[in-house]
Amino acid sequence: MSSVPASTRPETGPLRDVSRETNPPHVSRETWEGAAQAEPWPDPPAVDTPIGAEAERAVRLLHAAAKGGLPRPQRQRVFTIANQKGGVGKTTTAVNIAAALALQGLQVLVIDLDPQGNASTALGVEHREGTPSSYEVLIGEIPLEAALQRSPHSERLYCLPATIDLAGAEIELVSMVAREGRLRGALASLKNHDFDYVFIDCPPSLGLLTINALVAAPEVLIPIQCEYYALEGVGQLLRNIEMVKAHLNPELNVTTVILTMYDGRTRLADQVADDVRAHFGDKVLRTVIPRSVKVSEAPGYGMTILDYDPGSRGAMSYLDASREIAERQ
């Protein structure tokens, strides 16, 4: 039997409807009514933190990029993006700078000359075997116009895709007339599109595909990663560029170097950046591309970083880099 006195037991009747009470406990009616008539509480002030500042900058830059745009270059600019060392960010640089320029109102074409077709994947265009591609263009079966595809992410961004068939092009080109100038001829015949920028993504080798790219473009963009052996292989690339310039394309010059995979937490990254700037001088962009998981993930979804995570540091860095390139006309 309960030892609690009956007078202190809770009521067993229906529960009180406290929602009908207009005054909270211990608050006078005058105070309550005055509070109800007062102005609403102002929003709390923004927290001034590095993350908040970066997010605000990202929103501002994206809005300005989409609204303002960049001026068109006086003539079409064609870049070959080359580095015989693999894994330095050639394809990532090609597709993201192209997407950044397209976002800012310019007409851009990416030519995929790598049989792996990674640039085609990142831009979300079809490149299965049998798709009209850079292979058919190089061997002269179809004009470049017939193989162009528009990226689904931008009405101003186009791609000449690469398929696995391109792997055999090195052998087939050997016996062809003017084998080193096939891509230049194809670009010259492009009539119905007026591209402001063309970026040619090369395989990590110095074969005939890369030679075709170097002959077709007056400008070379070299991505260099901020890691060990960063400059390894660049010397050979520079010698090949000089050979192509001397014999096939006198307008060819290295105009742009971009530092990729930068990790500010390591002393090595700063040391490599200093070495590259000492070697290439003002050809090196002020903007560096940070090491980023998001940038690496984006191609798996058929997107550039500007579509996959537009507010990320990687997206902001490529926007900054694209503006620098546009300023160097």
FENQUI-V90405 format. One record per pair of residues at least 6 apart in sequence whose C-alpha atoms are under 6 Angstrom apart, sorted by the first residue. I is the first residue (numbers start at 0). GAP is how many residues later the second one is. Records with the same first field share a line. If there is no record, write none. Layout:
I->GAP  GAP
This chain:
57->253
64->39
65->37  38
68->35  36
69->34
75->120  121
76->120
77->119  120  139
78->120  138  140  141
79->119  120  133  137  140
80->119  120  139  140  141
81->120  140
83->120  121
84->119
85->118
87->136  137
90->28
95->208
96->221  225
99->219
101->54  55
106->49  88  89
107->49  87  88  89  90
108->49  50  89
109->49  88  89  90
110->48  49  89
111->48  49  50  89
112->88  89
113->88  89
114->47  48  49  51  52
116->45
119->41
120->181
121->177  180  181  182
122->28  179  180
123->178
124->26
126->34  36
128->34
131->15
132->14  28  29
133->28
134->31
135->6
136->6  7
137->44
143->42
147->11  12
148->9  10
149->8
150->6  7
169->38
172->6
179->32
180->31
182->29
183->32
201->8
214->34
217->33  34
218->33  34  35  36
219->34  35
220->35  36
221->35
222->34  35  36
223->35  36
224->34  35  36
225->35  36  43  46
244->7
254->28
255->27  28
256->26  27
257->26  27
258->29
259->29
260->28  29  30
261->7  27  28  29
262->6  28
286->34
288->28
294->10
297->6  7  10
304->10
305->9
